[in-house]
């Protein structure tokens, strides 16, 4: 639109916006620079119209206005594309009283543009445009990924500031760190994360900064404010949950207090909290002999500043990592430099400060941790498909660092941990990299599993990641069975006790994440269901706990969340259109008139939309649903409605494939036959376009194989005969119909399919596993209902043939068989390269769908428990 008069733009706290353009400040009537804060939303009225959060602004004024990154781009209504004006055309606001100031004491900037040449265009930004913008942003993150992006730590910066100059010990080696400390004291006199208060962490940070400033006689009033803060808050540590105690706190804090006492600082040294910490420190050090600390790499290398008076520094220097640090801790390395003047320590700290300028993080590098958790977040949010190459490059990097003993958060570490090892194992295995679960033996002690050797108490997230890794089992991997059993029990117990706080990370979503994975482990988790749950609980403000809180912007950020929401809602909208076509087909076929049959087109569509969700697979989803609906109808026709004579005529008509044959069928059977005939012919014609050949005959053979098996079951039922369990299972693997559903859908995945694959021994083994899993799952959930209907099941046959009196014994037997078959299937599919990626993934997805649907009921019949997931996936957008 053209601005024909006064135009007001009220910019309140834009997200991640950078403005270095001089503009007219309404309050002073002069040219100034406006600085907007990170982490906020945008509200921009333009001529009375509200532009909600997510507005993208681009200004051609002198300087640059890069962009405003949306916290929730789904709320966007208007997109300001261009504002063209010269500085001379900027004038003061004529009616500034019309606008209120921003909330939360954030600066309000009001712009006034008045010019005949000013052109303002407002459009509704395309969904795809926003998605592409965010994708490019994430790709840029991958390109810029190096050794880890991490927030600064006031505690560790204080220790670096304490190092005296190698040329003159009367002055600091790193005076810029002291400057940073002075500038970053919070209004209450403390140092630390301004958005999150943990008493342990905040008091320790403050004490370290006070000691650093006092040591160099800097900023006396800063020192006094810090001392006052410690006095006021020391007792709060006694009331805080010990799970939030920073790394090695009971070791480093008492030692830091001794440093403060030697400086003559007035602190509450006799506090009961401090006395308790001193006792805890003595207990811990008694468990770890100093000769062990000097000889072998342990986690204490990360906290040498806590025992600096006890160490033989010449011996300790032998335990440096390749980059010159001590277990990648800046504080520990700074303390070592202070005592040893070691050049490698100095080079490490100079390198860190070169990257981070005036302050240092608590841990650096974190290259493996950042790559693994970034990939994990993208996958769980459901947006990893946009970054295939970037993820492969990241995982190649991690795999080069993988060892038979595991990994740590950074390459070349001499101390390894189960948390990073578990995350790496899980992701690498799922992406086809050969990794051995034997690495987990080193983290087992006395029947329990720990994150570090020598650790005395487990963390929720550490056990959570171990549990997720152990879910990706191949056959006969005993150690993974042990890991899964232990961690599942640990997590259930902690959840029941309400003890879900974690010692490694501050996150509001831990309980929900744990609950989801306990209810839906990997083998029965559907991708879109998991994404929905994870988006809901994904926190952009998560903070990790080391010796101080730190944040990882490449792991938790608004870009991921915004992209995930946009993508989820976009796919959902596409799915809704597809579902409407399915429902129309169902109605036009007359299936909705079949009173005897289960009406489940929506649930059938949900099963595939929750797994094969990408927009480009629209027709594959429709075909999957149509075949699933037809299978359900035929199953009900045989179980509920059809007479023996009618069913005989039905199968004969099917084999002749002649629509004239319907004249001999009952009305209901006629509707089923006509719907089947027309749908299969329509799908067959579509294969010509997708596969360059007509697969109609093969599709008919698949359907006939399924109906033949149903016909056999109806004969067993009619004659009250009992086949052997082997005969029943062989027939049952066909009557469960997963072969027909998978193979017919696979023609529409954008990959060329060779018919000879379907008789390949490797492929037949995969299909056998899926069919076995499906048949057993169906039977152990529905055997009671089917027994009442006179139908056989593997449970009832096993009990009859083996004189088993308790049905639960039979159920446990087949549950074990099914779980073993799932492990076999996982091994067969993961890492295989013979068949195309999407072709093989749809087979694995079928097994996960079956496990999901039968987790709380017998598939379609008892879907009430699943309706929430169906509604969320198909009908409720994320707001």
N, C-alpha and C positions, 0 to 999 in steps of 0.2 A: 504494500500500500504506500501511497505518497503522504508524507507528513505535511498537512496544509496549515498547521498552526502549532500551538504549543504541544510538546510531547514530553511526558515525564517517565523516566525509567528509575524505579526504586530498587537498587541492588542490595539485597541483604544476604550476607554470609554465603557467597558462592562456594561450591565445593571444588577444592584443588584448583582454584583459579589463580592465575598469576597476571596481575595488571602492572605494567610499567609505563602506561600511557599517562601523561599529564592531562588532567581534566579540571573543569571548573568546580571548585569546592563551594557548596551553597552557603556555608557558614562564614567563610572569610572572603568570598568574592575574589579569590585569586587562584592562579594555577597551582595545583599541588599534585602529589602522588597518592593514590588510594591503595592501601594494602588490605586485601581481604583474607580472612582466615581459612585454613584448611578444615575439612571435615564438616562442612555445613551445607545446607540446601539452598536453593535459589527461589526467590519469589520476586517476579518482575512484572508489575502492572504496566501495560503499554496502552495508553489512551483508554483506560478503563477496563482493559481485558487482562485477566490473570494468566500469567505463564507460570505453570507449576514447576516443581523441581525437575531438573534435567535440561533446562534451557541451555542451548549452545549459542554463545555470542562470539562474533568475530568482528573486530573493529579495524578500520583502515586508517585510523588516526596515526599520528606520528608515534612510533613505538609499536608495541604489540599487545594484543589481548588474546591469549592462546585459546583457552576453552574453559568452560565450566563443566566439570565431570558430574554426571547425574547420580544421586543416591538411589533414585528409583525412576528410571526413564519411562516406565510404563505410565507415569502420571503426566507426561508432557502433553501439552495441548497446542502450544504455539512455538514456532521456531524462528527466532530472530536471526536472519541470515546475514544481513549486512547493514552497517551504519556508516555512512560516508559523510565526513565533515572535516573541515579544517579547524585548527585551534582558534582561529579568529572568529569562527562561527559559534563557539561555545560561549554561552552567556549564563548569567546567574538565574537561579530559579525565581520565577515570579510569584509562585504560590507554594512555598516550602511547607507552610502549615498544613497542607493537605495530607502530608505523609507523617506517620509516626516513626519513632526511632526503632531500630531492630531490638529484638529481645536479647537477654543474656549479656547485656553490656557490650554487644558487638557493634562495630562502627557501621553507621548508615551513610551510604553515599548516594546522592541524588544528582542526576544529570539532567541538563536542559539543553535541547537542541532546537534551534529555530533558524531555518534557512529554506529558501526556495529550492536549493539543490539537494537537500537532505532526502535520501530515498530509504524508506524502511519497507522491507518485504517480510510478510509473515505467512508462513505455510505450516501445514501439518507435516512434521518430519517423517519420512518413511521409516517404518520399523526396521527394514533391512539396512538403511543408512546408519541408524543408531547402532545396530549390531556390528556392522562392519567397522565403525569407528572404535568400538570397544575391543573388537578382535585385534585391530592394528595396535591398540594400546598394550594388550597382553603380549603380542608378538614382540613389541619393543622391549618389554620386560625380559623376555627370553634373550633377546639380542644383547641386552645390557647385563645379563647375569654373569657374575664372575665368582667371587669368593663369598658373597653374601651381603645383602642389604639389611642392616640392622640399626636400631636406634642407639643413641649414646647412653652411657652409664655414668652417673655422677660418682658412684663409689669407685669404679675402676679409674675414672679420670683423675680422681683425687690421689690414688696411688701412683699414677704416672707423674702427677705434679710433685710428688714427694721426692722424686729422683734428683739428686744434686748434679750439677754440671760436671762433666768429666774434666773440664779445664779449670773450673773454679768451684769448689764444693760450697762456697758461700752463696751461690745463686742456683736457681733451678735449671735443670737440663731442658725442661719443657715449659717455659713461662706462659705459653699460650693456653695451657691447661688451667693455670691459675686464673687467667682472664676469663675463661669460659665459666669456671666455678663462680666467680664474682657475679657474672651476668645472669646466671641461671638459678640463683637462690629464689625460692618461692616466697610469696608474701607472708606465710606463717613462720618463715625462718628456716624451713627445711629444704632439702634437695631430693629430687626423685620425680617419678611420673606424676604429673599434675592432675591427670584424669583418674588415677587409681591410687587409693591409700591402703597400704599394708604397713602396720606399725613396725614389724621387724625390719622390713626393707627400708622404710623412710628414716627410722632412727639410725640405722647403720650407715646409710648414705650420708646423712647429716653429720654424723660423728666423723666419718672419713674426710668430708670436705672441711670441717672445722679444724681437724688435725693438720690438713694440708695448708690451709691459710695461716694458721698459727705458726707452723714450722717456718714459714717464710715471712712472717709478720706482715701479712697482707690483710687489708679490709677488717679492721678491728670490730666495727659495728656488725659486719656479717658474721664474725665469730661469735659475738655476744648473742645475736638473734638465734644462731644455731644452737648455742648452749641452752638458751631459754626453751627452745623447742624440745630438746632432749629431756630437760627437767619435767616439762609438762606431759610428755608422751611416753616416758620410760615404762610406766606401769601398764600402759595399754598393751605392751608386748605380752604381759602375763595373761591377758584375756583373749589373745588371738589364737586361732586354730594353728596348731603346729605344722599342719600340712602346708601352710603358706610360709613356712620358715625358709629363707633363701639358702642356696647351696652353701654347705659348710658353715652356716651362721654361728653355730655353737663353738666353732673353732676360731673364726676370724674376729667375731665381735669382742670377746674378752681380751684378745690380743690387742685390738685397736683401742680398747679402754685403757690398757696399760700404756700404750703410746701417748694417750691423752693425759694420763696421770703424770708421766714424766715431763710433759710440757707445762704442767701446773694448771691445767684446766679444771674449773670448778664443776664437777659432775657428780651425780648420785651413785658413787662407787659402792656404797653399802646397801643399795636397793636389793630387796629380796629377789627380784627378777634377775638382776645381774649375778647375785650369788648362786642362783640355780644354774645359770648358764655356765658359770665357771666350773661347777661340779660336773655338768654334762661334758664340758670340754676335756676335763681330766679323765672321765670314763672312756671317751672316744679315743684319746691318745694312748690309753693303756692297752686298748685292743689292737693298736697298730704299732709294733715296735719300730723305733727310729731306724734300726738297721735295715728293716724291710723297706721303709720309705726311701732310704738312700740307694737301695740296690735294685728295686723293681718299680716299674711304672704303676702308680696307683692313682685313684681319683684325688688324693691329697696334693698331687702336682698342680691341680687347678687352684689350690688355696694355700700356697706356700707362705703368703703374707701372714697367715694365722699362726704359723710355727717358726717364724723367721729367726727367733732367738735360739732355737734348738737345733738348727741345721748345720751340717758340714757342707758349705756351699760348693766346695771343690768337687765333692762326690755328686751333689745334686746336678751339677752342670752336665754330667754324663747322660742325664735323662731328658735333655731337651729334644723337642721334635725337630724335624728337618728345617722348619722355617724360623728356628731360633726361640720359639715361645716355649712356655711350660704349659702343656695341654691346652694351648690356644687361649689362655687366660691373660688378659692385659695386666690385671693387678698382680698376679703371681709373677709374671715376667718382669714387671716394673720393680717389684721387690727384689728379684734376683739381680737385676741390673744395678740396683742401689748397693748391693753387697759385693758384687763380683766385677762390675764394670765390663762385663762380657760384651764383645762387639756384636755377636749374633743377637743377643737380647736387644741391644740398641738398634740394630738394623730392623728387627721385627717391629719395634715400637715406632720407629720412623716411618716404616711402610704403612702401618695402621693410621698414623696421623696424617700421612700424605693423602690417604683416601678420605678420612673423616674430619680433617682440618684441625679443630681445636679440642676435640673430645674423642674419647675412645669408647667402643662398645665393651660389654662384659666379656663376650666371647667372639673370637675372630681367628680364622675364617669359620663359616658354617656352610660351605659349598655343597656338601652332600645333603645336609639337613634341608637347606633351602630348595634344592632341586626335587627331592623326594616329596616333601610336604606340598610344594607347589603343584606337582603332578597329581598328588592325592586329592587336593582340593578341587582341581579342575575336573577330575574324573567323578568325584562324588557330587559335584554341582551339575553334572550332566553336560559340560561344555568342552570336554577334552577333544572332541572330534575336529574342532577348528584348528588344533595345534599339533597335528600328527608328526610333522617333521621336527618341530621344536621339542616335543616330548621324547622322540627317539634320540635326538642329540643329547638331551639331558640324561636319559637312561643309559646311553652308551658311556657317558662320562662316569656315572655311578658304577656301572658294571666294570669299568677299567679299575676302579678302586676296590671292588669286591674281593674279599679274601676268604680262605676256608675257615677263618676264625670270626668272620663278620666284619662290620665296619663301625665307624663312629660318625659324629656330626661333621667331621672334616677329614679330608684325605690325609694320609701319612700319620694318622694318630697312633700313639703307642698304648692307648687305652681304648678298648672297644665297648660298645653298649648294646643291650638287647633291643632297645626302643628303635634306634636307627637301623639296626640289623633286621628287625622284624618288618619295618616299613619297606626297606629295600628288597627283602626276600619276597614279600607279597607282590609288590609292583613288578619287579623283574620277572618273577615266575609267570604272572598273568600276561606279560608281554613276550613270553617265549624265551627268555634268557635262561640258560641252564644254571641253576643254583641249588645247592644241597642243603637240606634241613639239618644236617649234622652240626651246623654252626651253633644250634641252640643248646647243645649239650654243655657248652662252657658256661652257660648262664643258669644251669641247674645245680641246686645244692640241697641235700637232705629232702628231696622230693618236692621242692619248691623252685620257682623261677624268679630271678632278680634281674634288674636292669644292668647293674654293674657287679663285678666280683667284689665281695665284701660288703655289699649293701645289706642293710638290716631291715628295711621296710619298703614294701612295694608301693608303686604309684598306680593310680587308676588308669591314666593314659598309657603308661608303659604296658600294663597287663592288657589293656584294650587293644593296643597295636599287636601285641603277641597273639592275642586271640584271633584277630583278623588275619594274621599271617598263617596261623594254624588251620584256618578254614580252607585253605587252598592245598588240600592233601591229595597225594597220589597213594596208590595201594602200598601197604606194608611200611608206612613211614611212622614207626613207633614213637619217635620223639615228638612229632607233631600231634599225635593222639594225646600224649602226656601234656603237652603245652595247652592244647585245647581244653582238656578236662580240668586242669588246674586253674587256668585263667577264667573259664566259665564259672567255676565255683567261686573264685575270688570276687568276680564282678557281681554275681548274684548276691553274695553275702554283703558286700559293701553297699549295694543298692537297697537291700532290705533294711540295713541299719541307717540309711540316709547319710552315709559317709562317702559322698561323691566329690568332695573337694580334692584337688590334685596338687602335688608338690612341684609339678613342672610347668603348669600353665593355668592362667586365670581365664576361664571360659564358662559362660552361662549355659552352654549347650551340652556339657559333658554327660549329664544324666540321660538326656534324650538320645544322644548318639549311642551310648552303651545299651540303652533299652532296645533301640532299633536293631542293633547287631545281635543281641541275644535272642530276639524274636525272629529276626530274618537274617541268619548268617548268609554268606555269599551264595551258597548253592540254592537258596530259595529267596533271594532278594531280586526284585525287578528294578531295572535301572531308573525308570522314571518315578517309581514309588520312593526309592532311596533319594533321588535328587530332590523331590518335593520335601521330604523330611529334612534333608541336610540344608537346603536353602533357608528353611524356616529357622534353623538353629545356627546357621553360619554367622559368626560374629566378625565384623570388620575391626573390632577393638580388642581382640584377644591379645593378652600379654603373656609372655613366657617368663618363668622365674629362674634366674641364675643367682649370682650374688646380688643382683638387682633386677628389677623388671626390665624386660626388653621387648620390642615389637619387631615383627618381620613383615615389611610392607609388600613383599612379593608373595606372601602366603595369605595374609588377611588384608583385604582392601575392598573398596567400594566397586572397583572395576569388575572384579569377579562376580560379586553379588548382582550388580546391575545387568551384566551380560547373562547370567544364569536366569534371572527373572524374565528378561526380554525373550530369551530363547525358549524358556519353558512355556510362556504364554503364547508365543508365536506357534510353536508346535501344537499346543493344545487347540488353538483356533483352527489350524489345519485339520487336526484330528476330528474336530466337531463337524466340519464339512464332509469329511469322509464318512463319518458315522451316519450322517443324514442320508447319504447315498446308500449305505448298507441297509438302513431301516426302510428306505423306499423300495429297494430290491426285495427285502423280506416281505413287505406288504404286497407288492405287485406279484410276487410269486404265490401269494395266498397262504404263506406259512403262519401268519398271525391268526388265521381262522382254524388252525389245528388245535383243538381244545386238549387233546391227549398229550401234546408235546410241550416240553419246556421251552419257554420263549427267552432265549439268552443271547440275542445278537449283540447287545451292548457289552455284556460280560466277555463274549468272545472277542469283540474288538478291543476291549481293554487289555486283554492278555498280550496282544501283539503291539498295541500302541505303547504299552509300558516298557517294552523291550526294543522293538524295532521302531524307534520314534522319529527318526530323521525325516524331514519333509520329502526327500527324493524317493522314499520307498512307499509312496501313497498307494499305488496299485497292489503292491505286495501285501500291505495291511488289509486291503479290501478282499483280496483273494483268500488270505488266511482266514478272515472272518467268515466269508461265504462257505468255505469248505468246512470250517468248524461248526457252523450252523447246520449244514447238511448232515454232517456226521451225527450231531446231536439228535436231529429229527429221525434219522434212520435208526439210531439206537433206541429211541422211544417207540418208533414204529414196531420194532422187534420185541421190545420189552413189555409194552403196554397195549398197543392197539391191534397189530396185525394178526389175523387168523392164519393158521398154517397154509390154507389154500391161497389166501391173498399174498402171503409172503413168497410162496412158490412162484406165483405169477409175477410178482415184483422182480425177483431175481432173474427169471427168464426174460422178462422185458428188458432188464438192464443189460443182459448179455447180447441180446439181439440189437440193442440200441436203435429202436424203431419207435417213433412216437405213436404209431398206430396201435401199438401193443397196449396203450393205456385204457383202451375200451373195456378190457376184461377186469380192470382193477376197481377196487372200492373208491369212493370219492376222496377220502383222506389220502389213501395210497397214491391215487392219481395225482393229487397236488404235489406230493413228495417227488414222484417220478418226473413230472413235468418240470418242476423247479430244478431238479438234479440235471436233467437232460439239457435244458436251456443254459444253465450256468456253466456246465462243463464245456459245452460247445463254444460259449462266449469266451471262456478262459483259454480254450485251445486256440482260437483265432488270435488272441492277444500274444500267445507265445511266438507266433510267426513274426510279429513285429519286434519282439524282444530278443528272440533267439535265432532268427533267420531260418527257422524250420518249424514244422507243425508237430507239437507234442501231444495233440489231442488223443491219439491212440494210447500213448503211454499213460496219460492221466486217467483214461477210462480203465486201463489195467489196474492202476492203483485203487480206484474206487471199487472195482470188482473184487479185488483181493480183500478189501475191508468188508464188503457185503457178504462175501463167501464165509468169512470168519463169523460174522453175526449170524448167518444162516446155520452154521454148525452149532453155535451156542443154543440157538432156538430148538434144534433137533435134540440136543442133550436134555434141554429143559422139558420138551414134549414127551420124550421117551423115558425121562427120569433115569438116564444113564450117567455113569461116572467115568470119565476118561482118567488116564493117569495124570499125575501132576505135570509131567513133561509134555504130554499131549495138550493139556489145558494151557500151559504157559506158551507153547509154540503158537497155538491158535489165538491166545489172548494178546500176544504181542502185535498181531494184525488187527484184532478187533478194537484195540485202544486207539487206532487210527492216526497215531502221530506221524507215521511214515507218509501217509497221503497228505496231511496238512503241511508238513515241512517241505516235501519235495515239490508239490504243486506251487507253493509260495516261492520257492527258491528260483523259479524261472524269471522272477520279476525283481531281482536284486541288482540289476545292472551288470551282471557277470555272465559270460558265456558258459553254459552248462553242457557237459558231455554225458550222454545217456549211459556210456560205459562206466561212469563213476558209480552208478547205482548198483553195479554188480561187483565192484572192486572189493576184495577181501577186507582192506582197511576200512573202507566206508561201511561195509556190512557190519563190521564189528562196532562201529560208532552207533549205527542205527539199532543194533541189537541191544546195546546198553541203554539207549534212550527208551526204547520200547519196553524193556524190562523194568526200568525205573517207573515208567508210567503205569504199567499194568499192576505192579506191586502197590504203588501209591493208591491207585484206584481201589484195589481190593481191600487193603487194610483199613481204609476209611469207610468203605461202603458195604463190607461183607454182611453186616447185620441186616441192613435194608434189603440187599439182594437175596439173602437167604429167605427172607419173608416172601419175596417174589418168586421163589423157586429157582433162582439163578445160582450157578456155581461161582466159587472164588478160590484163589490159591490158598486162602486161610482155611476154608472148610475142607478142601481136598487134602491139605497137609494134616489137618486134625484127623480125618478119616483114615488116611493111609498110614499114619504114624501113631495111631492110638493116643493122640494128645488130647487130654481132657480139658485143659484150660485154654480158651481162645487167646488169652494174652501171651501165652507161651509161643503160639503160632505167630502172633503179630510181632513179637520181639524177634523171632527167627527171620521173618521177612523184612523187618526194618533193618536188621543187620545186613541182609543180602542187598537191599536197596542202597544202603550207605556205601557198601563196598563197590557196588556197580557205579555209583556216582563218582567215587574216587578213580575208578578205571576210566570212566568217560572223561573226567578232567585231564587225566594224563594223556589220553588219546588225542584230545583236541588242542590242548595248550602246547604251543611250540611246533605243531605240525605245519608243513609247508606245501603239501601235495595239492590241497584244495584251496580255492579262493577264500579270502578272509570273510566276506559276508555270508557266503554259502555255508561255511563251517560254523560261523557264529550263531546263525539261526537255529542250528541243531543244539548247541549248548543252551541257547535261550529257551528252547522248548523244555529241556530238563528243568531249568530254573522256574519256568512257568508252572510246570506240573508240581514241583515241590512247594511253590508258593500257594497254589490253589488248594492243594490237599493238606496244607499245614494245619488247618482248623476245621476242615470239613471234607466232604466227598465231592470235591470239584464244584460243579455247577449247582448241585442240589442244595448245598448249605453255604450259600454265598453271603448270608447276612453279615458275617464278620468282615467281609471284604468290601462291602458297599462304601465305606468311608474312603478306601483307597481308590475305588472306581470313580466316585464323585470328584475326589481331589484331582485325579489324573485327567479326567475328561471334561469336567464341567466348571470347576472352580479356579479361576485365574489367581495367580499370586499377586497380592497388592502390597 
